Every structure is written in C-alpha cells, then in structure tokens.
Amino acid sequence: MLIKSSRKLGFFAALSMLVGSVVGIGIFFKNNSVANITEHNGYAWLFAWIIGGLISLFAAINFSEISFLKQTKLNGLANWAYQSAGKKAGYLVLFSYSFYYLGILALILGIFSSEITVWFIQTASGSEIFLPFYLHLLIGAVFVVFFTTLNYISVKVSGYFALVSTILKFIPLVFAVFAGILFPNTYNAAGSNTFLNPEKSFNFSKLILALPAVLFAYDSFLSVGSIHNKVENANKRVPLIITVGMIIIVIVYTLIGLSSALHNKGTINDLIQDVFPKSAERSISIFVAFFLLVSTYGVTNSLNAAFVNQITDLVKLNAIVGSASLKKKFNVEKVTIFYLFSILFFWSLIVYIPSIAIPFPKSDNSGHGFGTDVLVDAMSNFPSLIFFGVYMTIIIAYSRKKNQLVDKSKQINKYLFWIAAVISSVLIFTTIIAFIYTQIQAVANDINSSSGAGLFAANGLILTNLGNFLIFIFHLFIFIAFSFINSYLIKIVDKIDIFNNFEQREIEISEIMLDEISNSKLNN
C-alpha cells in the first residue's frame, strides 16, 4: 500500500508525530553541547533554553493561524510561503525545505541512530564496543533506508510508531525533571549547582553561540504542516496540534534545562545518576539508554515522514530538475523513489567523506586523527538556525496581509497574534545577527579553539571555531544557491518555468472546484 492510499492521521497520532519529531535526540544530546558552549554557567545554560523556547512558542502561535491558509498543491511551510510572499518564495521554501533541510537531517539522524544503538548495546551488555566511524555511517544508512521506506509505504504505520515512541520517550524526561528539581542538593556523581558554583562567569556571547543547538532541539515543530494533507480535518486540527504540542515541549525542555543546571549534568543519563545512589548506576544507565534508543528511532521516523511527503510534492510539481522528463518514461512512484534516495546519496557524499577523510585536531593537542562525528554534529545545527529565519520571513509576510488571506473567524486573538509576531520576529532576527557576530568574534579571538561539537563518536577529535564557521558559510551557500541552480536547470532540461507552473496549477484547482460545484448544482 503506497502512502497516497494510506489512511489519514487522527489528532493524537498527528500530535505524537509533531512531539515525536521535536522531542528526540536534541534534548538528550544537545543539552550537553549547550552546557559545554556556555561553559557550564547555570544562568547562560538555562536562559539559552528559555530564549529558544520563547522563539519557538511564539512562532508556533503565529503559525497556528497561518496554517488556516487555504490548501493548494503545496503543503505546509511551502504553501504558507507561497500564499504569504508569492510563488518564488513558495518555490524557494518547497525546494530548500525538501532538498536541504529534510534531506540532510534525515541522513544525520540515521548516523545518530547508529551511535545510540551501539551505545545501548554497550550499556546493556556492560562491555566496551568500539566501531570505526565509517561503520556508523554504513549502519546509519541502513536506518535511513528503513525509515524512508516505512513512511513511503504507510504513513498510518508511521503514525502509530510515532505515538508509541512519543509516550515512551517522555518517561525518562519526566523522571529526570522531578528527580533533578526535587533533589537539587544530591550529588552522587560529583555534580554541582551551576547557579551557586558556576565553572565560568556569565558570558552573553556564549549564550548566543549555544542557541543553534537549542533551536535544533526545538525545531521541526512545523513538521505536522508538511503532512497537512495526511491529517484528518487538517484545517481545524493542525493549528491546535501545533499550539498544544509546543506548549508541552517548551515546559518540558525548560524544566530539563533547570534540572541539568542544578546538577551540572548535560545528559539525562548523568543527571539521573547524580540523584540516585551509585549502587543503582548500572540499572539507571540501561533504563535511560533504552528510552533514548526509542526516542531516537521516533524522531528519525517522524522527520522521515515529512521528508517523504515533501519529496513527493517536489516530484508531483516538477520542482526538481529532471522530474518532468523522467515522469514521461516512468510512473510517479518510481520517480519519487529515485529522488528520495538520490538526495540522500548526495548528502551522504557531503557528510560521509569529510567525516572520515579530513584530519581533525586532537583535543589534547597531540596531533590529528580521522573518523569523528564532530562535523555531523555541527552540520545538524545550522539548518534549524537558517529555517528559523524562514519562519520569521513568513510571519512578517503573512502579517502584512493577514486579513486578505484568512477569514476573520479563523484568526486567533489579534493582540496575541501581534504580540507573538513581534516577539518571535525580533528574537529570531536578533539571534541570527548575534550568532553571526559571535561566530566571527570567536574565529578572530581563538581560531583553533574547539567549537564544542561532537557526540558519542567524537573519538577525541575537535572541530575548531574556524571549521565551524566555514560549515555555516557552506550551509548558507547550499540554501541560497541550490534553489536558483535547480530552477535554472529545470528551464534547460525540462523546458518549463516552475514559477508559472505553480500559478497555473492554482488556477487549475480553482477551475476544477468550480466545475464540481456547477455539476453538483445541475445534479441536484
């Protein structure tokens, strides 16, 4: 059964898909990156999570109204950009969100799934397992293929998977929140209160540098919009799903940040171990590792659901070079599968080769080594930062003509909307500008210092501030240039103007609807 014929998602399945795509490895892992970047200062650590939460929550409030925009052939974010800012904006978001954002994150989450699976086996067995990093890349590819195939075959099965994994992943998070806050003075694993005993003084620049990692943990809150056409009664349910889901997530993340800072522990596993006696250390590690494994699979599944749906849209709308030509020879399903795995293959070349071929400096300054996840970790941060800029642009564009786009009966409270629009836009703009400034400052002040990137398989290697900044520039280039290159090649290869194609399809939809109404009246 293909995805187009699968049953649609109900409210709780769709809510689970959203929460499942947001609450995943970000809070489990990026929290440690936030701790390292802020140099374990409790106030900078906690405020980073609070600022990221405010940005995400207020943006979600705005999109709860924006998601009421009428349906076109485009879905979710691309549809909202199209109607708010025009056909070129719609195309840019459609292509970049599908090819760039979802493509690279789908691949990276597969790598993280491999690392966490190996860590779980190691924790449960009590034995050390060391895999060369290239094996993590290969195993990660298997995970990506599996979840991409699952979501292509049946979004309903994927929805059930998201529902179960979302419920299970909250168990260790809630456990960590209550344990960390109720027992703030228990330090069984050499913890410390980073508010009373910070390792370093508060540094606003460090807080700003930590925000991309925080926004990665909060991002994907619009994933349910990408599968808008797969949600039952979507026009009424999607706004509620976005708002309710983000309120839950912001509360949980803020409390986790507070608990972590109280114990100076960047991972959920270390946090729980710090509260409970050392005699329970092994049992706690297995407990957390299992739920972390489930959480990782859940977020990988949810993001792949959006990836599959967006690439399907790209192919149907002839919005990726060669798709129109290929569909003359092959059916849509085969062409869609071809592009799904071609995009993943492209990103595997971009991520895999540097990760195992570039010599990264060792953390102890003893030389260089190969095979590390520091580049993978850094690559996962910047798509979220860039797309928060896209969210801001759509909010501003929609705000200029909201009364023309959405019926007043579907608009949220006007004061709430404008307050949310101003706060989210100002915070996002300030964050992006401040981040670019602090990145340049970090390179200027200490070009070879560690950027703080790296997760399970850092292997004692570091990514320097310069390397991190160059990766950010590379992401900007891909985001800006590839959409223009793609549209230019479509004109040459497929002989069509993709922008006019969008406009014509909207006219076609309107004509079809008018014909159906006329026929209905005649039949009656």
BELQUIGI-V775921 format. One record per residue. N is the residue number from 0. RES is the residue in one small letter. SS is DSSP state (H for helix, E for strand, C for the rest). PHI is phi in degrees with one decimal (* if undefined). OMEGA is omega in radians with two decimals (999 if undefined). Layout:
n,res,ss,phi,omega
N,RES,SS,PHI,OMEGA
N,RES,SS,PHI,OMEGA
//
This chain:
n,res,ss,phi,omega
0,m,C,*,-3.13
1,l,C,-80.2,-3.06
2,i,H,-60.4,-3.09
3,k,H,-68.2,-3.11
4,s,H,-103.0,-3.14
5,s,C,-73.6,3.06
6,r,C,-67.1,-3.10
7,k,C,-81.6,-3.11
8,l,E,-84.2,3.03
9,g,C,-81.0,-3.07
10,f,H,-59.2,-3.03
11,f,H,-71.6,3.08
12,a,H,-65.7,3.13
13,a,H,-68.2,3.08
14,l,H,-61.3,3.11
15,s,H,-64.9,3.10
16,m,H,-62.2,3.14
17,l,H,-66.9,-3.12
18,v,H,-61.9,3.14
19,g,H,-65.4,3.14
20,s,H,-78.2,-3.14
21,v,H,-91.7,-3.10
22,v,C,-81.9,-3.13
23,g,C,-156.2,-3.08
24,i,H,-70.8,-3.12
25,g,H,-57.6,-3.11
26,i,H,-71.6,3.13
27,f,H,-74.6,-3.03
28,f,H,-112.2,-3.07
29,k,H,-64.2,3.07
30,n,H,-58.9,3.11
31,n,H,-69.8,3.07
32,s,H,-64.1,3.10
33,v,H,-61.6,3.12
34,a,H,-61.0,-3.11
35,n,H,-67.5,-3.10
36,i,H,-66.9,3.13
37,t,C,-81.8,3.11
38,e,C,58.2,3.03
39,h,C,59.3,2.98
40,n,C,-86.3,-3.01
41,g,H,-56.9,-3.09
42,y,H,-69.7,3.11
43,a,H,-64.7,-3.14
44,w,H,-61.0,-3.10
45,l,H,-70.1,-3.11
46,f,H,-64.2,3.09
47,a,H,-60.9,3.11
48,w,H,-70.1,-3.14
49,i,H,-67.8,3.14
50,i,H,-63.1,3.09
51,g,H,-60.6,3.11
52,g,H,-66.5,3.12
53,l,H,-63.4,3.11
54,i,H,-58.3,-3.07
55,s,H,-68.0,-3.09
56,l,H,-66.0,-3.12
57,f,H,-68.0,3.06
58,a,H,-64.9,3.12
59,a,H,-64.3,3.10
60,i,H,-61.4,3.10
61,n,H,-62.9,-3.11
62,f,H,-72.6,3.04
63,s,H,-65.3,3.02
64,e,H,-88.7,-3.12
65,i,H,-58.7,-3.11
66,s,C,-68.2,3.07
67,f,C,-81.3,3.11
68,l,C,-55.7,-3.06
69,k,C,-59.7,3.13
70,q,C,-77.8,2.97
71,t,C,-128.7,3.07
72,k,C,-67.4,3.08
73,l,C,-83.5,3.14
74,n,C,-122.2,2.97
75,g,H,55.0,-3.01
76,l,H,-58.2,-3.14
77,a,H,-64.4,3.10
78,n,H,-64.5,-3.13
79,w,H,-67.0,3.09
80,a,H,-66.6,-3.13
81,y,H,-60.2,-3.08
82,q,H,-78.4,-3.12
83,s,H,-86.5,-2.99
84,a,H,-127.1,3.06
85,g,C,108.2,-3.02
86,k,H,-67.6,3.11
87,k,H,-66.4,3.08
88,a,H,-64.9,3.11
89,g,H,-60.9,3.11
90,y,H,-64.3,-3.11
91,l,H,-56.6,-3.12
92,v,H,-70.2,3.12
93,l,H,-56.7,-3.07
94,f,H,-72.2,-3.05
95,s,H,-68.3,3.12
96,y,H,-68.0,-3.11
97,s,H,-77.7,-3.03
98,f,H,-74.1,-3.03
99,y,H,-86.4,-3.00
100,y,H,-63.1,-3.07
101,l,H,-71.5,-3.13
102,g,H,-62.1,-3.09
103,i,H,-71.8,-3.12
104,l,H,-71.4,3.07
105,a,H,-60.4,3.14
106,l,H,-67.2,-3.09
107,i,H,-65.1,3.12
108,l,H,-64.4,3.04
109,g,H,-64.1,3.10
110,i,H,-64.5,3.11
111,f,H,-61.1,3.12
112,s,H,-61.4,3.10
113,s,H,-64.3,-3.12
114,e,H,-61.2,-3.08
115,i,H,-73.2,3.08
116,t,H,-62.2,3.12
117,v,H,-64.3,3.12
118,w,H,-63.2,3.11
119,f,H,-63.6,3.13
120,i,H,-61.3,3.12
121,q,H,-63.4,-3.13
122,t,H,-66.8,-3.10
123,a,H,-68.9,-3.10
124,s,H,-85.8,-3.12
125,g,C,76.1,-3.13
126,s,C,-118.7,3.13
127,e,C,-77.1,3.09
128,i,C,-126.7,3.10
129,f,C,-117.2,3.08
130,l,C,-113.1,2.98
131,p,C,-57.2,-3.00
132,f,H,-63.6,3.14
133,y,H,-64.2,3.08
134,l,H,-70.3,3.05
135,h,H,-61.9,3.13
136,l,H,-66.4,3.14
137,l,H,-68.4,3.12
138,i,H,-64.4,3.10
139,g,H,-59.7,3.11
140,a,H,-62.5,3.11
141,v,H,-64.1,3.11
142,f,H,-61.3,-3.13
143,v,H,-62.8,3.13
144,v,H,-61.5,-3.12
145,f,H,-61.9,-3.06
146,f,H,-71.6,3.06
147,t,H,-64.7,3.13
148,t,H,-65.0,3.13
149,l,H,-56.8,-3.09
150,n,H,-73.8,3.07
151,y,H,-74.0,-3.10
152,i,H,-74.4,-3.06
153,s,C,-154.0,3.08
154,v,H,-70.9,-3.14
155,k,H,-68.5,3.08
156,v,H,-61.4,3.09
157,s,H,-60.2,3.12
158,g,H,-64.5,3.09
159,y,H,-64.0,3.10
160,f,H,-59.7,3.13
161,a,H,-63.4,-3.12
162,l,H,-62.0,-3.12
163,v,H,-65.9,-3.10
164,s,H,-66.6,3.13
165,t,H,-65.8,3.11
166,i,H,-62.2,-3.07
167,l,H,-69.0,-3.06
168,k,H,-69.5,-3.14
169,f,H,-77.0,-3.10
170,i,H,-60.3,3.12
171,p,H,-67.8,-3.14
172,l,H,-67.6,3.11
173,v,H,-63.6,3.11
174,f,H,-59.5,-3.12
175,a,H,-67.3,3.13
176,v,H,-60.3,-3.09
177,f,H,-67.2,-3.13
178,a,H,-65.1,-3.08
179,g,H,-68.7,-3.09
180,i,H,-84.3,-3.11
181,l,H,-73.4,-3.14
182,f,C,-124.9,-3.05
183,p,C,-71.5,-3.08
184,n,C,-108.7,3.11
185,t,C,-99.6,-3.08
186,y,C,-130.7,-3.13
187,n,C,-80.6,-3.11
188,a,C,-118.3,3.09
189,a,C,61.5,3.08
190,g,C,-79.6,3.11
191,s,C,-163.7,3.12
192,n,C,-80.8,-3.06
193,t,C,-79.2,3.00
194,f,C,-84.2,-3.13
195,l,C,-85.1,-3.09
196,n,C,-129.1,-3.13
197,p,C,-68.2,3.10
198,e,C,-70.3,3.11
199,k,C,-136.9,3.13
200,s,C,-73.0,-3.12
201,f,C,-60.9,-3.12
202,n,C,-133.9,-3.08
203,f,H,-63.4,3.13
204,s,H,-61.6,3.11
205,k,H,-65.0,3.10
206,l,H,-59.4,-3.13
207,i,H,-64.4,-3.14
208,l,H,-64.7,-3.14
209,a,H,-80.5,-3.02
210,l,H,-63.3,3.08
211,p,H,-57.7,3.10
212,a,H,-65.7,3.11
213,v,H,-66.7,-3.13
214,l,H,-65.3,3.03
215,f,H,-60.9,-3.13
216,a,H,-68.7,-3.13
217,y,H,-90.8,-3.00
218,d,C,-69.5,-3.06
219,s,C,75.9,3.13
220,f,C,-71.0,3.07
221,l,C,-103.6,-3.12
222,s,H,-60.2,3.13
223,v,H,-65.3,3.07
224,g,H,-67.7,3.14
225,s,H,-72.5,3.08
226,i,C,-114.7,-3.11
227,h,H,-52.5,-3.11
228,n,H,-76.5,3.12
229,k,H,-107.9,-3.11
230,v,E,-103.5,3.09
231,e,C,-65.0,3.10
232,n,C,50.7,-2.95
233,a,H,-59.6,-3.06
234,n,H,-60.0,3.12
235,k,H,-90.3,-3.00
236,r,H,-86.5,-3.07
237,v,H,-59.3,3.11
238,p,H,-58.0,-3.14
239,l,H,-67.1,3.14
240,i,H,-61.2,-3.13
241,i,H,-62.0,-3.07
242,t,H,-67.9,-3.11
243,v,H,-62.2,-3.13
244,g,H,-59.6,-3.09
245,m,H,-72.0,3.08
246,i,H,-61.2,3.12
247,i,H,-60.1,-3.07
248,i,H,-67.2,-3.12
249,v,H,-62.8,3.12
250,i,H,-61.8,-3.11
251,v,H,-63.7,-3.11
252,y,H,-64.3,-3.14
253,t,H,-64.5,3.13
254,l,H,-67.4,3.07
255,i,H,-64.5,3.10
256,g,H,-60.3,3.10
257,l,H,-63.7,3.14
258,s,H,-60.2,-3.12
259,s,H,-64.9,-3.14
260,a,H,-67.1,3.12
261,l,H,-65.4,-3.10
262,h,H,-115.7,3.14
263,n,C,55.8,3.13
264,k,C,-127.7,-3.04
265,g,C,-86.4,3.13
266,t,C,-116.8,3.13
267,i,H,-62.0,3.14
268,n,H,-60.6,-3.14
269,d,H,-65.6,-3.14
270,l,H,-63.0,-3.13
271,i,H,-66.1,3.12
272,q,H,-64.3,-3.14
273,d,H,-70.5,-3.10
274,v,H,-84.9,-3.05
275,f,C,-95.7,-3.09
276,p,C,-56.2,-3.12
277,k,H,-63.4,3.12
278,s,H,-62.9,-3.13
279,a,H,-98.7,-3.00
280,e,H,-58.8,-3.09
281,r,H,-65.1,-3.14
282,s,H,-63.2,3.14
283,i,H,-65.3,-3.12
284,s,H,-62.0,3.12
285,i,H,-66.3,3.14
286,f,H,-58.7,-3.11
287,v,H,-69.5,-3.12
288,a,H,-60.2,-3.14
289,f,H,-63.8,-3.10
290,f,H,-70.0,3.06
291,l,H,-66.3,3.09
292,l,H,-61.6,3.12
293,v,H,-61.7,-3.13
294,s,H,-61.4,-3.13
295,t,H,-64.4,3.11
296,y,H,-62.6,-3.13
297,g,H,-64.6,-3.11
298,v,H,-71.2,3.08
299,t,H,-64.6,3.10
300,n,H,-63.1,-3.08
301,s,H,-64.9,-3.13
302,l,H,-68.0,3.10
303,n,H,-66.4,3.07
304,a,H,-60.7,3.10
305,a,H,-66.7,-3.13
306,f,H,-60.1,-3.13
307,v,H,-61.3,-3.10
308,n,H,-65.8,-3.13
309,q,H,-69.9,3.11
310,i,H,-67.2,3.05
311,t,H,-59.3,3.08
312,d,H,-63.6,3.13
313,l,H,-55.6,-3.09
314,v,H,-70.3,-3.12
315,k,H,-61.7,-3.10
316,l,C,-93.3,-3.13
317,n,C,57.1,-3.02
318,a,C,-95.2,3.03
319,i,C,-131.7,-2.98
320,v,C,-54.9,3.09
321,g,C,92.5,-3.05
322,s,H,-64.4,-3.14
323,a,H,-64.0,-3.14
324,s,H,-68.6,-3.12
325,l,H,-65.9,-3.12
326,k,C,-69.0,3.05
327,k,C,-76.3,-3.10
328,k,C,-108.6,-3.08
329,f,C,-128.6,3.12
330,n,C,-75.7,-3.04
331,v,H,-60.7,-3.11
332,e,H,-60.6,-3.13
333,k,H,-66.0,3.14
334,v,H,-66.8,3.11
335,t,H,-61.9,3.11
336,i,H,-60.6,3.13
337,f,H,-58.8,-3.11
338,y,H,-73.5,3.08
339,l,H,-54.6,-3.05
340,f,H,-84.4,3.04
341,s,H,-67.7,3.13
342,i,H,-66.2,3.10
343,l,H,-63.1,3.12
344,f,H,-65.5,3.10
345,f,H,-57.9,-3.11
346,w,H,-70.6,3.08
347,s,H,-64.9,3.08
348,l,H,-66.2,-3.12
349,i,H,-67.0,-3.05
350,v,H,-93.9,-3.01
351,y,H,-66.2,-3.02
352,i,H,-60.9,3.11
353,p,H,-62.2,-3.08
354,s,H,-64.7,-3.11
355,i,H,-111.5,-3.06
356,a,H,-108.1,-3.11
357,i,C,-84.9,3.08
358,p,C,-77.8,3.11
359,f,E,-93.0,3.12
360,p,E,-67.7,3.10
361,k,E,-79.5,-3.08
362,s,C,-65.8,3.14
363,d,C,-93.7,3.10
364,n,C,60.0,-3.11
365,s,C,-94.8,3.14
366,g,C,142.2,-3.10
367,h,E,-132.4,3.11
368,g,E,-150.3,-3.08
369,f,C,-121.5,3.04
370,g,C,81.1,-3.07
371,t,C,-155.3,3.12
372,d,C,-98.9,-3.12
373,v,H,-64.4,3.11
374,l,H,-70.2,3.12
375,v,H,-60.8,3.13
376,d,H,-62.9,3.14
377,a,H,-64.6,-3.13
378,m,H,-63.2,-3.10
379,s,H,-77.9,-3.06
380,n,H,-80.5,-2.91
381,f,H,-74.2,3.06
382,p,H,-57.5,3.14
383,s,H,-65.9,3.14
384,l,H,-61.1,-3.13
385,i,H,-64.9,-3.09
386,f,H,-77.5,2.96
387,f,H,-66.4,3.01
388,g,H,-64.2,3.08
389,v,H,-65.4,3.12
390,y,H,-58.5,3.14
391,m,H,-60.8,-3.12
392,t,H,-62.8,3.13
393,i,H,-67.5,3.11
394,i,H,-60.1,-3.14
395,i,H,-65.5,-3.13
396,a,H,-63.4,3.13
397,y,H,-66.6,-3.09
398,s,H,-60.9,-3.10
399,r,H,-68.2,-3.09
400,k,C,-141.0,-3.07
401,k,H,-60.5,-3.10
402,n,H,-68.8,3.10
403,q,H,-85.1,-2.99
404,l,H,-99.3,-3.05
405,v,C,-128.1,3.09
406,d,C,-57.3,-3.08
407,k,H,-59.2,3.13
408,s,H,-68.1,-3.13
409,k,H,-102.0,-3.13
410,q,C,-84.0,3.08
411,i,C,-76.4,3.11
412,n,C,-51.8,-3.01
413,k,H,-63.5,3.12
414,y,H,-67.8,3.11
415,l,H,-63.1,-3.12
416,f,H,-61.8,-3.06
417,w,H,-70.8,3.07
418,i,H,-62.7,3.13
419,a,H,-64.1,-3.13
420,a,H,-63.9,-3.13
421,v,H,-66.4,-3.09
422,i,H,-64.3,-3.10
423,s,H,-64.5,-3.11
424,s,H,-66.0,3.14
425,v,H,-64.3,-3.12
426,l,H,-66.2,3.14
427,i,H,-65.3,-3.14
428,f,H,-61.2,3.13
429,t,H,-62.4,-3.14
430,t,H,-62.2,-3.11
431,i,H,-64.7,3.14
432,i,H,-64.0,-3.13
433,a,H,-64.4,3.14
434,f,H,-65.5,3.13
435,i,H,-60.5,3.13
436,y,H,-62.8,-3.10
437,t,H,-70.0,3.06
438,q,H,-65.1,3.11
439,i,H,-62.8,3.12
440,q,H,-63.6,3.14
441,a,H,-63.3,3.11
442,v,H,-67.0,-3.11
443,a,H,-67.0,-3.06
444,n,H,-80.7,-3.10
445,d,C,-153.0,-2.98
446,i,C,-62.9,-3.05
447,n,C,-102.5,3.11
448,s,C,-72.6,-3.13
449,s,E,-68.1,3.10
450,s,C,-81.7,-3.13
451,g,C,89.7,-3.13
452,a,C,-75.8,3.09
453,g,C,129.4,-3.13
454,l,C,-123.4,-3.05
455,f,C,-73.0,-3.02
456,a,C,-113.2,3.07
457,a,C,-67.0,3.07
458,n,C,57.5,3.08
459,g,C,74.7,-3.12
460,l,E,-109.0,-3.10
461,i,C,-128.1,2.96
462,l,C,-105.1,-3.08
463,t,E,-73.4,3.07
464,n,H,-58.7,3.12
465,l,H,-64.8,3.12
466,g,H,-60.8,3.14
467,n,H,-63.7,-3.14
468,f,H,-67.0,3.12
469,l,H,-65.6,3.08
470,i,H,-66.0,3.09
471,f,H,-62.4,3.11
472,i,H,-62.6,3.12
473,f,H,-60.5,3.12
474,h,H,-62.8,3.10
475,l,H,-60.9,3.13
476,f,H,-62.8,3.14
477,i,H,-60.7,-3.10
478,f,H,-62.2,-3.06
479,i,H,-83.0,-2.95
480,a,H,-77.9,-2.97
481,f,H,-67.7,3.11
482,s,H,-66.6,3.11
483,f,H,-70.9,3.09
484,i,H,-61.1,-3.14
485,n,H,-62.2,-3.13
486,s,H,-65.6,3.10
487,y,H,-65.8,-3.14
488,l,H,-67.9,3.10
489,i,H,-61.2,3.11
490,k,H,-61.5,-3.08
491,i,H,-78.7,-3.03
492,v,H,-80.7,-3.04
493,d,C,-95.9,3.10
494,k,C,60.6,3.10
495,i,C,-134.0,3.04
496,d,C,-102.4,-3.02
497,i,H,-61.5,-3.13
498,f,H,-68.0,3.08
499,n,H,-66.0,3.13
500,n,H,-60.6,3.09
501,f,H,-61.0,-3.07
502,e,H,-63.9,3.13
503,q,H,-63.8,-3.12
504,r,H,-65.7,3.10
505,e,H,-66.6,3.10
506,i,H,-64.5,3.14
507,e,H,-60.7,3.13
508,i,H,-62.2,-3.12
509,s,H,-62.5,3.14
510,e,H,-65.6,3.11
511,i,H,-62.9,3.13
512,m,H,-62.7,3.12
513,l,H,-65.1,3.12
514,d,H,-63.5,-3.14
515,e,H,-65.2,3.12
516,i,H,-64.8,-3.14
517,s,H,-62.6,3.13
518,n,H,-63.8,3.14
519,s,H,-63.0,-3.14
520,k,H,-66.7,3.14
521,l,H,-65.5,-3.13
522,n,H,-68.3,-3.13
523,n,C,-77.6,999
//
